[in-house]
Amino acid sequence: MTIEELYSIYLQHPSVQTDTRQLKPGDLFFALKGPRFNANELAIKALEAGARYAIVDEAPPGTPRTDILLVENVLDTLQQLARHHRLQFNIPFLAITGSNGKTTTKELIHAVLSSTYITYTTRGNFNNHIGIPLTILRIGKDAQMAVIEMGANHIGEIAGYCRYALPSHGIITNTGKAHLEGFGSLEGVRRGKGELYEHLKQNAGTAFVMWDYEYLREMSKGIPYVITYGTHGSEDITGAIARNQHLLEVTINKGAGIPLLKTQLVGDYNLPNVLAAVAVGKHFGVSDLFIKQSIEAYAPTNSRSQLIHSGTNDIILDAYNANPSSMAAAIENFANMDASKKVLMLGGMKELGNESIKEHQQLVYLIGQYQWDAVALVGGDFAAVKHPYTFLPDTTAARNWLQERSLEHTTILIKGSRGIAMENVLES
């Protein structure tokens, strides 16, 4: 079966699913397989659950069925189908990658663009080799804009995504010490994330560049069209922190008539994310009023820079993910925050490879530069470094430790890698 033939079927049944638990009647079920699973074995079950067709690369035993479509490789077919669908659109496709802040930036930009255009975007953080093609295939024919988040942990991954997402516009939020186990070094991170810029260079694309970061200036050389944002005053969009006490307030000094943005975001490290959303909105003709309303209405969820009021305490829950760069930014922001009492609860960081012990130790040194009412380090390689703080082996112990302290009038920062699941500290 050719991609064109499969696309004709997709147009009749434009809902694609890879998880039998999420199937709806009429879906196309793509039977993916990996090291620990093989969904080819679930093809019949998927059809019984209501799928119209099952796309497999291992034919089930028994008499051939017309509702089972055999292809050479299901994942490749899914990506090729996404590319074919992408080619039907002549609209801006904005790709966003980076070590930190890409999901928040994506959500802010989606909010801004949706105020004026029919805009499709990545759901949650479905930003990998499966999530991106599924995102593309969810884009309806009424689309006027598309915003695609791209995550990566090794060289070549972003380049692969670009081959079927074909972004016309792009943002690299930043490059930091994330996924060092896969990228090997900070230079490797920049090479990997920079594959988005390489695509834009080769395809007459447009980049939105945080001009404060000299390395992004260098990396973006050769891109035909560059829109800049930052804090120095020479950018197309220039902004600054107006106030950073629990929730971030931003003033736009150049490029937009927005004197003040009162966000629902915690942390001065969110300033570049806000400026990126302003820059994208202005480039695509969104009014200043709609930009302001959209950014101010956006409230983070899913443990990303959430401010939670609990009795007399304020909790900053930033537990979706963590790496050395984002950890350092969160610690320094928290240290500079005006609060009478501060408690720091940090979970271990993942995917740092041979650098893990060193990076955890560096964080301990950073913590030691500031005064805290209490510090608890939870799990991971915090167990292997020297420090004078409370060490707790897991989030159950951390939850008990927090409850036993009966804190009042305290601000608490809770942050850690996804594998530690620091949000569990707040479970009743």
N, C-alpha and C positions, 0 to 999 in steps of 0.2 A: 504494500500500500504506500502510495506517495504522500508527501506532506500536503499537497494540494487536495488530494482525496480525503485525507483525514480532516483537513480544515473545513471542507464542505460538511462533514459530519458535525464538527465543532460548532459551525454556524447554526445548525439545527438544535444542538444541545450544548449551549455555551457555558455550562457550569462544570468545572473540572475539579476532581477530588483525588487525593492520594491517601486518604485515611478512611477506612471503612466505617469508623465511628461517627464520621461527619457526613456520610452520604445522604443525599436527598433523591427522591424519584427523578429520573431523567438525567442524572449526572453521568459524565464520562469518568471512569475510574482508571487511573494510571497506576499500574502495579509495580511500584519501585522496589528495589532490593538493595541491601547493604550488607555489611559484615555480620550483623546480628539479626537480620530479618529478610524475608522474601515474600513480598505481597502477591507474587504470582500464585501462591498457594491459597490466596483469599479471593481470587477472581470470581469463582462460582458464588461464594458468599456475598460478594459485592453485587452481583447481578440479582441474586435473590432478595437483596435489600432494596432494590429499585434502580440500580445503575442501568443506563440504557446500553452502554458498551463498556467492556473491560479491555484495556490495552495492555498486552502482556508481551514478554519476550521468552517465556517458557510456556508452551501449549499444555493445558491441563489434559490429563488422560481421558479417554473416551471419545465419543463421536464429536467431530469438529462442530462448533456452533457459530452462527452468523453474528452473534453479539459479542464474540471474543475476537479481537483484532490482534494478530501476531505481528510484531515488529522486531527489528534486530536488537535494539536497545531502548528500553522504555524511557530512561532519563534523557538520552540524546533526542528521542522523539518529542518528549515534552518541551525541551529547549528549542528544538527546531520549529515546533508548532507555535511557540511564543514568538520567535523571530518572525515567522510568517504573519502572525497577527500584528506585530509591531509595524511591519512594512505597510499595513493598510492605512496608517495614520500619518498625516502631515501636520503634526502639532508639536509643541515643545515637550520634550522628554528630559526632565531634570534629574540627574543622578547625584546622589549624596553619599560620600564615604568619609572616613576619618577614624582616628583612634578614639576620640571622645566627642560626645555631643551630637552624633549624627541623627539619632532618633528624635531628640528634642528639636533639632534644627528642622528635620523633616516634618514634624508635627506643626511647628510654628509656620513654616512655609505653606504647608497644606491649608492651614487655617486662613492665612492671608489670601492665597490664590482662590480658595473656595468661596470667598466673599464676592467674587466677581466672575469666576469661570467654573464650569463643571470640571472638577479636578479629581482624578483618581490617584491613590497612593498606596504604599506598602502598608499592610495591616500589621500592627504591633511591630515586631522586629523580624518579619519573614524576609530576611535580607540575604539568603544564601542561594546555592545553586538549584534548590527546589523552590524556595519562597519567591525568588525573583520571577521565574517563568510563570508561576501561579498568579503573581500580582499582575503581570502583563496580560494574561489571559482573562483576568477579571475586568479589564478596561472595556467599557461599553462604547458603542459607536457614537454616542453623544459626547464623548470626551473632548474637552478643549485644552486640558493640561494633564500631564502625568508626572508624578514625583516618585522616584524609585530609590529606596535605600539599599546600599550595597555594603555588606560586611565581608571581611576577608581575614584569613590568618596565615596565608602563604603567598609567595610570589606566583603570578599568573592568574590568580583568582579573579581580580577585577577585570583584567583583560578579557577573560572568558565571559564574564557577565556582559561586557560591552558588545560582544559579538552578537548577542541576541536582544539586548535592551536598546542598543543603538542610540545612546543619549545625545541630544543636541546641545544640552547645557549641563554644567557640572559644578559641584562644590566638594572640595576637600576641607573638612572643618579644621583639621590639624593632624599632625603625626606625632605620636608619643610612644612610650614604652608599653605597647600592648601586643599580645600574641608573640612575644619574643621567641617562644618555643618553635613557632612555625616560620617566622620571618628571619630569625637569627640575630638581628641587631636593629638598632634604630635606623641605620641606613637601609636595611632590608625593608623595614616598615615603609620608609619613604619611597623606595622603588615600587613596592607593591601598591600602595595607595596612588602613587603617581601614574599608574597605568590608566587611570581615568583621564588625566591631563594628556597623556599620549594619544588616547583616542580622540580627544577634542582637537588636538593639533592636526591630526591626520584627516579630520572630517569637518573642517571649517566650523568648529564649535565655539561655544561661549562659556567662559568660566567666571564664577563669582569668587573673588579671592580676598581672604583676610590679609590686608596689606601690612598689618603689624608684624606678621611672621615673615622674616626675611627668607626663610627656606621655601615658603610658598611663592614668594615673588620669583625666586630663581627657578623653581620647578615649573612655573606657569609661562616662562618665556617661550615664545613660539606659538602660543594659542592665538588664533586670529582676533578674537574679541574677548576683552577682559573688563569686567565691572568690579570695582574695588570697594571695600568697606573696612573700617578700622577706627582708630582713635587719634590719629596724628594730625588730621586736618587736610591732608592732600588727597584723600580718597573721594570717590563718588558719593558714598554715604559715610558720614563721620558721626560718631556718638560717644557718649561717656556715661559713667555711672553717676547718677544723681544721688542715689541713696541705696545702701546695701545693709539694711537691718532686718534680718529674716527674709523679707521679700525684696527682690531687686527692682529698682526704679532706674530708668534710662532716659537720658536726654539726647535728642537728635540735633546736632549742631550744624549739619550741612547735608543737603540733598533731599530733605523732606521737611514739610512744615508740621513737625510733630514735636512740640516743646518737651513733652514728658510722657513716658510710657510707664504705667504702673503694672508690672507683671505679677503673675502668681508663681514665679520661679524663685528658687533659693540659690544664692551664690553668685558672686561677681564673675565666675567662670562661664556663666550663661550670657554675658554681654555679647561675645561674638555670634552666638546663636541668634540672638535678637536682631543684631545688625544685619546678619545674612538674610533674615526674613524681610526686613525693611528693604534691603537692596533688591531682592527678587521681586517684591511687590512693586517697587517703583519702576523697575525695568519693564515689567509687564503691564504698567498703566493702572495699577490698583490705586484708588484714591487714598490720600493721607488718612482720612476719617476711617475708611475700612481697614487700613493697615493697623491703626491704633486700636480700633475695637476688636479686631481679630486676635492681636497679640495679647491684649489685656484680658480677653475672655478665655484664653487657653490655660487650662489647669492640668498640670502633669499628673499622670497616674502610673500604676504599675511600678511603684517603688523608685521612681525617678525624681529626685529633688523635690519630694513632697514635704510640705509643712503640715504637721499634724498637731492639733491642740488636744492635750490629754490632761484634764484637770487644770492644775496650775503650771503644768509643764508644756514646753514646746519641743516637738520631736522632728528633726530633719531626717527623713528616711530616703536614703540614696543607695539602695541595696540592689539595684538591678545588675550592676556590674562594676568592676574596679580593676585598675591597673596602676602602676606607679605614678603615671602622670596625673590621672584623675584623683587618686588618693591624695597626692601632695596638694593639688589645687583645693580639694575639699577641706583638708586640714588647715591650710593657710587662711582660707575664707572664714572658717569657723573660728579660728584664733582671733581674727580681726573683727568679729561680730560683737556688738555691744550686748552682753548678757551677764547677769549677776553671777550665775553658776553654770559651769559647762562640764558635761560628761561626754567622753569620746569612747565609742564602741566600734571597733574596726575588725572586720573579718579578713581572713587570709586571701591572698591574690593567687590566681591560677594562670596556667599557660605561660609561665615565665622561663621554663627550661632551666638551664644551668645558672641563670642569673637570679633565680628566685630567692635564695638565701640572702644574697647581697642586697637585692631591692627591698626585702622586708627589713633588713638591718638599717638601710638608709631611711626608711620611714620611721623607725624607732628613734633615730637621731633627730629627725625633723620634729617629731612629737615632743622630744625633750627640750626644744627651743622655746616652748610656750608653757604657760601655767594652766593646769586643768584641775577641776575638783576631783575627778576620777578618770582613769583610763582602763578599759578592758580590751584585750586583744584575743580574738576568737579563732581557733582552729588554724588549719593550713600550716605554712612554714613560720608563723609566729612562734610555733613550738620549738623551732630550731635556732632562734636568735636570742641574744642576751638583751634583757630589758628589766626595768624595775617595776613593771606594771602587772596588773592582774592578768593571768592567762587562763582562758576557759576553753576546754577542748571542743565544744560544739555549741549550737544555738540553744539547745535545751538548758545547758549550764548557764549560758549567758542570760536567758530569760529569767531563770531563778535568781541569778545575781542581781539583775535589775529590779525585780520585784522585792527582794529582800531589803533593798536600800530605801524604799519608800520615799523617793525623791519628791521635793516640792519646789516650785519656782525655779526650775532647772531647764536649761536647753540641752538637748541630747542629740548628738550626731551619730547615726547608725549607717555604716557603709561597708560593703564587702563584695567579693566576686559572686557571680551567680551560683557557683558550686557550693558556696557556704550558706546561701539563702538567709541572709541576716534579717529579712523581714519577719522570720519566725520568732525573733526575739520579742516581738510585740503581740504574739498570740496570747489569748487569755489562759 
